[in-house]
Amino acid sequence: MPRLWLINQFANTPDLPGHTRQYEVAASLVNNGWDVSVFSSDFNLAQRKYRRLRFPQLASKETPSGIHWFWLWVFPYRCNNWRRQLNMLSFCFHLALRLLPTGLFGILTGKGPNVILASSPQLPAAFTALCIARLYHIPFVLEVRDLWPQVLIDQCGKSRNNILVRLLSFMESYIYSHSSQLVVLAKGAVSYVEARGARHIEWLPNGPDLDLFIPTPLPPERTNFKVLYAGAHGVANGLDNVIEAARLLENKSLPISIQFLGDGPEKDKLIQLASDLNSVTFSEPVPKSLIPEIMADADAILLSLIDVPLFRYAVSPNKLYDAYALGRPVITTVPGDINTEVESYKLGFTALPGIPEDLAFAIQQLFETSILERKAMAERAVVLSKTVYSRQLINVRFNALLRTVIGQ
């Protein structure tokens, strides 16, 4: 039985809010004969609180779907300041403290991992895992979720000479060039990682679990056209633009409402910004298992990001593909690959980021689109989810890739 260590600080089980890609991949691998151990932080990114550990616990273990899941203590934080860096470093330290002796014991007993898989964007954790893999001569696979430190340059305006950027750039190039295999979630990221030393690259995008996200009929025509945004409430999501678009639509007395589902550092500011609007509501994050029902109640799903060069080619948004699988028209504000896909397949309407008038017009266009055409959009989206983005298809490819890496 092949053994895998899977490392992602922000991995979640389905009962928690946040992405569950690592859980779904791990559960599929277990069903295909793998022994999988997952190492993640118990400090939930969406809720900014511990979910399993109680003081003075430093770790706990459970076995969802046959996975050996280790929840590790990390330093808590609320906003993106020095505490966030300490949060990442504490995970690396705790990870090394757990894996170094476990790896040595595994070598001595012949029961160590056959391969280590680390998932970014947490580059220090991936770097820590790679060092352990090289120390014990274990094949190492990196899954590239977000392109760090490029996002710090494009989104945050950091200089390439910034000491943090330079340190992360070193880690990035070292990991890319010393990994046995790279997995990228965004197809447009392939050329980026190649230019920084990556050799063996596979595109395995985010995608919906088709057993969970099942096509459902569009809601019957009603007096209120509901648009749902589900996801992080951070600077990168540009949700102030969405609120201003909602204001424009409300001033036109159009029966359109926008629901924000999730959490993040900008949420309190957004609630204050929308305090005078009757058409905007905010909801707390919920476990992934409840998302399909909430999304199915919406007439359309909104994907919003700010205008960052990186987002034009290097994002693979889960909620977009979940919407495809459910059969919901979408509205997107992501120029480049995302908007192009929506326009090419006629899955909804697109807008430029940061222009509320443009977003309001896109929402109004979808609102005024006939129910027959919106059903056609839904049908095209479902086909795309099954043929390209299906989590089941991705899991089959993941299993084959990892077995190739270990020579099986």
C-alpha positions as CSV (number, residue, x, y, z in Angstrom):
1,M,0.0,0.0,0.0
2,P,1.6,3.3,-1.1
3,R,1.9,6.0,1.6
4,L,1.4,9.7,1.2
5,W,2.0,12.7,3.4
6,L,-0.3,15.6,2.3
7,I,0.5,19.1,3.7
8,N,-1.6,22.2,3.5
9,Q,-1.9,24.6,6.4
10,F,-5.4,25.6,5.3
11,A,-6.9,22.2,4.4
12,N,-10.4,21.5,5.8
13,T,-12.8,18.7,6.2
14,P,-16.3,19.1,4.8
15,D,-17.8,20.1,8.2
16,L,-15.7,23.3,8.2
17,P,-15.9,26.4,6.1
18,G,-13.2,26.8,3.5
19,H,-11.8,24.8,0.6
20,T,-11.9,21.0,0.8
21,R,-9.7,20.0,-2.2
22,Q,-7.1,18.2,-0.1
23,Y,-9.8,16.2,1.7
24,E,-11.5,15.2,-1.5
25,V,-8.2,14.2,-3.1
26,A,-7.1,12.3,0.0
27,A,-10.4,10.5,0.3
28,S,-10.3,9.4,-3.3
29,L,-6.7,8.2,-2.9
30,V,-7.7,6.1,0.2
31,N,-10.4,4.5,-1.9
32,N,-7.7,3.7,-4.5
33,G,-5.5,1.9,-2.0
34,W,-3.4,4.7,-0.6
35,D,-2.5,5.3,3.1
36,V,-2.8,9.0,3.4
37,S,-1.9,11.4,6.3
38,V,-2.9,15.0,6.1
39,F,-1.2,17.7,8.2
40,S,-3.0,21.0,8.5
41,S,-3.6,23.8,11.0
42,D,-6.6,23.7,13.3
43,F,-6.9,27.5,13.2
44,N,-9.6,27.9,10.6
45,L,-8.8,30.6,8.0
46,A,-12.4,31.6,7.3
47,Q,-13.4,31.9,10.9
48,R,-10.1,32.9,12.5
49,K,-10.6,30.5,15.4
50,Y,-9.6,27.0,16.6
51,R,-12.1,24.3,15.8
52,R,-10.7,21.1,17.3
53,L,-8.0,21.9,19.8
54,R,-8.6,23.1,23.4
55,F,-5.8,24.6,25.5
56,P,-3.3,23.2,26.2
57,Q,-3.6,20.7,23.3
58,L,-1.0,21.1,20.5
59,A,-2.4,18.5,18.1
60,S,-5.2,16.1,17.6
61,K,-5.9,13.3,15.2
62,E,-9.1,12.0,13.5
63,T,-9.8,9.6,10.6
64,P,-12.5,11.1,8.3
65,S,-13.1,8.8,5.3
66,G,-10.1,6.7,6.4
67,I,-7.6,9.6,6.2
68,H,-5.1,10.1,9.0
69,W,-5.8,13.7,9.7
70,F,-3.5,15.7,12.0
71,W,-4.7,19.1,13.3
72,L,-1.7,21.1,14.4
73,W,-1.7,24.2,16.7
74,V,-0.5,27.5,15.2
75,F,-0.2,31.0,16.4
76,P,-3.6,32.8,15.9
77,Y,-4.1,36.0,14.0
78,R,-7.0,38.3,12.9
79,C,-5.7,40.5,10.2
80,N,-2.7,40.6,7.8
81,N,0.0,41.9,10.0
82,W,3.1,40.5,11.7
83,R,0.8,37.9,13.5
84,R,0.1,36.3,10.1
85,Q,3.8,35.8,9.4
86,L,4.1,34.3,12.9
87,N,1.1,32.1,12.1
88,M,2.9,30.7,9.0
89,L,6.2,30.2,10.8
90,S,4.6,28.4,13.7
91,F,3.0,25.9,11.3
92,C,6.4,25.3,9.7
93,F,8.0,24.8,13.1
94,H,5.3,22.5,14.3
95,L,5.4,20.6,11.0
96,A,9.1,20.0,11.3
97,L,8.8,19.0,14.9
98,R,6.3,16.3,13.9
99,L,7.7,15.1,10.6
100,L,11.4,14.9,11.2
101,P,11.3,12.2,13.8
102,T,8.3,10.5,12.1
103,G,10.2,10.4,8.8
104,L,13.3,8.9,10.5
105,F,11.2,6.3,12.2
106,G,9.6,5.5,8.9
107,I,12.9,4.9,7.2
108,L,14.1,2.7,10.1
109,T,10.9,0.6,10.0
110,G,10.2,0.7,6.2
111,K,6.9,2.4,6.9
112,G,7.7,6.0,5.9
113,P,5.9,7.9,3.1
114,N,6.5,7.0,-0.5
115,V,5.8,10.5,-1.6
116,I,5.2,13.9,0.1
117,L,2.7,16.3,-1.5
118,A,2.6,19.9,-0.3
119,S,0.1,22.5,-1.5
120,S,0.8,26.3,-1.6
121,P,0.3,29.3,-1.3
122,Q,2.1,28.7,2.0
123,L,5.6,28.6,0.5
124,P,7.5,28.3,3.9
125,A,5.5,25.2,4.7
126,A,6.2,23.7,1.2
127,F,9.9,24.6,1.6
128,T,10.0,22.9,5.0
129,A,8.3,19.8,3.6
130,L,10.7,19.7,0.6
131,C,13.7,19.9,2.9
132,I,12.4,16.9,4.9
133,A,11.7,15.0,1.6
134,R,15.3,15.7,0.4
135,L,16.8,14.7,3.8
136,Y,15.1,11.4,3.7
137,H,15.2,10.9,-0.2
138,I,11.5,10.9,-0.6
139,P,9.9,12.1,-3.9
140,F,8.2,15.5,-3.5
141,V,5.2,17.0,-5.4
142,L,4.1,20.6,-5.1
143,E,0.6,21.7,-5.9
144,V,0.6,25.4,-6.9
145,R,-2.6,27.1,-5.8
146,D,-1.5,30.7,-5.8
147,L,1.7,32.3,-7.2
148,W,3.7,33.6,-4.3
149,P,5.5,36.0,-4.2
150,Q,4.1,37.4,-7.5
151,V,0.8,38.2,-5.8
152,L,2.6,40.4,-3.3
153,I,4.1,42.3,-6.2
154,D,1.0,42.6,-8.4
155,Q,-1.6,43.0,-5.6
156,C,0.3,44.6,-2.8
157,G,2.8,46.7,-4.8
158,K,5.9,45.1,-3.1
159,S,9.2,45.7,-4.8
160,R,11.1,42.7,-6.2
161,N,14.0,43.9,-4.0
162,N,11.8,43.7,-0.8
163,I,13.6,41.3,1.6
164,L,10.4,39.2,2.1
165,V,9.8,39.0,-1.7
166,R,13.4,38.0,-2.3
167,L,13.3,35.3,0.4
168,L,10.0,33.9,-1.0
169,S,11.4,34.1,-4.6
170,F,14.4,32.0,-3.5
171,M,12.0,29.4,-1.9
172,E,9.8,29.5,-5.0
173,S,12.6,28.8,-7.4
174,Y,14.2,26.2,-5.2
175,I,10.9,24.3,-4.7
176,Y,10.0,24.4,-8.4
177,S,13.4,23.2,-9.5
178,H,13.8,20.4,-6.9
179,S,10.3,19.0,-7.0
180,S,9.7,15.6,-8.7
181,Q,6.4,17.0,-10.1
182,L,4.5,20.2,-10.1
183,V,0.7,20.4,-10.2
184,V,-0.9,23.8,-11.2
185,L,-4.5,24.6,-10.7
186,A,-4.6,27.4,-13.3
187,K,-3.6,26.5,-16.9
188,G,-2.2,30.0,-17.4
189,A,0.3,29.4,-14.6
190,V,2.3,26.7,-16.6
191,S,4.5,29.2,-18.4
192,Y,5.1,31.1,-15.2
193,V,6.4,28.1,-13.3
194,E,8.4,26.9,-16.3
195,A,10.3,30.2,-16.3
196,R,11.2,29.7,-12.7
197,G,12.7,26.2,-13.0
198,A,9.8,23.8,-13.0
199,R,10.3,20.7,-15.1
200,H,7.4,18.2,-14.9
201,I,4.1,20.1,-14.8
202,E,0.5,18.8,-14.8
203,W,-2.7,20.9,-15.0
204,L,-5.3,19.6,-12.4
205,P,-7.8,22.5,-11.9
206,N,-10.1,23.0,-9.0
207,G,-13.5,21.5,-9.7
208,P,-16.8,20.5,-8.1
209,D,-17.6,17.2,-6.4
210,L,-20.3,16.0,-8.8
211,D,-21.8,13.8,-6.0
212,L,-22.4,17.0,-4.0
213,F,-23.0,19.6,-6.6
214,I,-25.9,18.1,-8.6
215,P,-27.6,20.0,-11.4
216,T,-30.8,21.6,-10.1
217,P,-33.5,23.5,-12.0
218,L,-33.3,27.3,-11.9
219,P,-35.5,28.8,-9.2
220,P,-39.0,29.7,-10.6
221,E,-39.4,33.3,-11.8
222,R,-40.1,35.3,-8.7
223,T,-40.3,38.9,-7.6
224,N,-36.7,39.0,-6.3
225,F,-33.7,38.0,-8.5
226,K,-31.1,36.7,-6.2
227,V,-27.3,37.0,-6.9
228,L,-25.0,35.1,-4.5
229,Y,-21.4,35.9,-3.7
230,A,-19.9,33.0,-1.6
231,G,-16.2,33.3,-0.6
232,A,-13.6,35.3,1.1
233,H,-14.2,39.0,2.0
234,G,-10.7,40.4,1.5
235,V,-9.1,43.2,-0.4
236,A,-8.4,41.0,-3.4
237,N,-12.1,40.2,-3.8
238,G,-13.1,43.8,-4.6
239,L,-16.5,43.6,-2.8
240,D,-16.8,47.3,-2.3
241,N,-17.3,47.4,-6.1
242,V,-20.1,44.9,-5.8
243,I,-21.8,47.0,-3.1
244,E,-21.6,50.1,-5.3
245,A,-23.1,48.2,-8.2
246,A,-25.9,47.1,-5.8
247,R,-26.5,50.7,-5.0
248,L,-26.9,51.6,-8.7
249,L,-29.3,48.7,-9.2
250,E,-31.3,49.7,-6.1
251,N,-31.5,53.3,-7.3
252,K,-33.2,51.9,-10.5
253,S,-35.7,50.1,-8.3
254,L,-34.8,46.8,-9.9
255,P,-36.0,43.7,-7.9
256,I,-32.4,42.4,-7.5
257,S,-30.8,41.4,-4.3
258,I,-27.2,40.4,-3.5
259,Q,-26.2,38.0,-0.7
260,F,-22.7,37.9,0.6
261,L,-21.8,34.5,2.2
262,G,-18.5,34.1,4.0
263,D,-16.0,36.1,6.1
264,G,-12.7,37.9,5.9
265,P,-10.8,41.0,7.1
266,E,-12.9,43.4,5.0
267,K,-16.3,42.2,6.1
268,D,-17.0,44.8,8.8
269,K,-16.1,47.6,6.5
270,L,-18.4,46.1,3.8
271,I,-21.3,45.8,6.2
272,Q,-20.9,49.5,7.1
273,L,-20.6,50.5,3.4
274,A,-23.9,48.7,2.7
275,S,-25.8,49.8,5.8
276,D,-28.2,52.0,3.8
277,L,-29.0,49.3,1.2
278,N,-32.1,47.1,1.5
279,S,-31.0,44.8,-1.4
280,V,-27.7,43.6,0.3
281,T,-27.5,40.9,3.0
282,F,-24.5,39.3,4.7
283,S,-24.3,35.7,6.0
284,E,-21.8,33.9,8.1
285,P,-19.6,31.1,6.5
286,V,-21.0,27.6,6.5
287,P,-19.6,24.1,6.1
288,K,-18.9,23.1,2.5
289,S,-21.7,20.4,2.8
290,L,-24.3,23.2,3.0
291,I,-23.1,25.2,0.1
292,P,-24.9,23.4,-2.7
293,E,-28.4,24.1,-1.2
294,I,-27.6,27.8,-0.6
295,M,-26.2,28.2,-4.2
296,A,-29.1,26.4,-5.7
297,D,-31.5,29.0,-4.2
298,A,-29.7,31.7,-6.2
299,D,-30.6,32.8,-9.7
300,A,-26.9,33.7,-10.4
301,I,-23.5,33.3,-8.8
302,L,-21.1,36.2,-8.7
303,L,-17.3,35.9,-8.9
304,S,-15.5,39.1,-8.0
305,L,-11.8,40.0,-8.0
306,I,-9.8,43.2,-8.2
307,D,-7.8,44.1,-11.3
308,V,-4.5,42.4,-10.7
309,P,-2.3,41.1,-13.6
310,L,-1.8,37.8,-11.9
311,F,-5.6,37.1,-11.8
312,R,-5.8,37.2,-15.6
313,Y,-4.0,33.9,-15.9
314,A,-3.4,32.3,-12.5
315,V,-6.7,31.7,-10.7
316,S,-8.8,28.6,-10.4
317,P,-11.9,29.6,-8.4
318,N,-13.8,26.8,-6.8
319,K,-17.1,28.6,-6.5
320,L,-17.2,29.3,-10.2
321,Y,-16.9,25.6,-11.0
322,D,-19.4,24.7,-8.3
323,A,-21.8,27.1,-10.0
324,Y,-21.2,25.3,-13.3
325,A,-22.0,21.9,-11.8
326,L,-25.2,23.1,-10.2
327,G,-26.3,24.8,-13.4
328,R,-26.3,28.4,-12.4
329,P,-25.5,31.3,-14.7
330,V,-22.5,33.4,-13.6
331,I,-21.3,37.0,-13.4
332,T,-17.6,37.4,-13.3
333,T,-15.2,40.4,-13.0
334,V,-11.9,38.7,-13.9
335,P,-10.4,39.8,-17.2
336,G,-8.3,37.1,-18.9
337,D,-8.9,33.4,-18.7
338,I,-12.0,33.5,-16.5
339,N,-14.0,36.2,-18.4
340,T,-13.0,34.6,-21.7
341,E,-14.3,31.2,-20.7
342,V,-17.6,32.7,-19.5
343,E,-18.0,34.6,-22.8
344,S,-16.8,31.8,-25.1
345,Y,-19.2,29.2,-23.7
346,K,-22.0,31.8,-23.1
347,L,-22.4,30.9,-19.4
348,G,-23.4,34.4,-18.1
349,F,-22.1,37.9,-18.3
350,T,-18.8,39.5,-17.5
351,A,-17.7,42.9,-16.3
352,L,-14.4,44.8,-15.9
353,P,-13.2,44.9,-12.2
354,G,-13.5,48.1,-10.2
355,I,-16.2,49.7,-12.4
356,P,-19.5,49.5,-10.5
357,E,-21.5,50.7,-13.6
358,D,-20.1,47.9,-15.7
359,L,-20.9,45.3,-13.0
360,A,-24.4,46.7,-12.5
361,F,-25.0,46.5,-16.2
362,A,-23.8,42.9,-16.4
363,I,-26.2,41.9,-13.5
364,Q,-29.0,43.8,-15.1
365,Q,-28.3,42.0,-18.4
366,L,-28.7,38.6,-16.8
367,F,-31.8,39.7,-14.9
368,E,-33.4,40.8,-18.2
369,T,-32.3,37.6,-20.0
370,S,-35.2,35.2,-20.6
371,I,-35.6,32.1,-18.4
372,L,-35.2,29.9,-21.5
373,E,-31.7,31.4,-22.3
374,R,-30.7,31.3,-18.7
375,K,-31.6,27.6,-18.7
376,A,-29.4,27.2,-21.8
377,M,-26.6,28.9,-20.0
378,A,-27.1,26.4,-17.1
379,E,-27.0,23.4,-19.4
380,R,-23.8,24.5,-21.1
381,A,-22.2,25.1,-17.7
382,V,-23.2,21.6,-16.5
383,V,-21.6,20.0,-19.6
384,L,-18.3,21.9,-18.9
385,S,-18.3,20.9,-15.3
386,K,-18.6,17.2,-16.2
387,T,-16.1,17.2,-19.1
388,V,-13.3,19.5,-17.8
389,Y,-13.7,20.4,-14.1
390,S,-15.2,17.3,-12.4
391,R,-13.4,16.6,-9.1
392,Q,-13.9,12.9,-9.9
393,L,-12.0,13.2,-13.1
394,I,-9.2,15.2,-11.4
395,N,-8.9,12.7,-8.6
396,V,-8.4,9.8,-11.1
397,R,-5.7,11.9,-12.8
398,F,-4.1,12.7,-9.4
399,N,-3.9,9.0,-8.5
400,A,-2.3,8.1,-11.8
401,L,0.2,11.0,-11.5
402,L,1.3,10.1,-7.9
403,R,1.7,6.4,-8.8
404,T,3.9,7.5,-11.7
405,V,6.1,9.6,-9.4
406,I,6.7,6.6,-7.1
407,G,7.2,4.2,-10.1
408,Q,4.0,2.2,-9.8
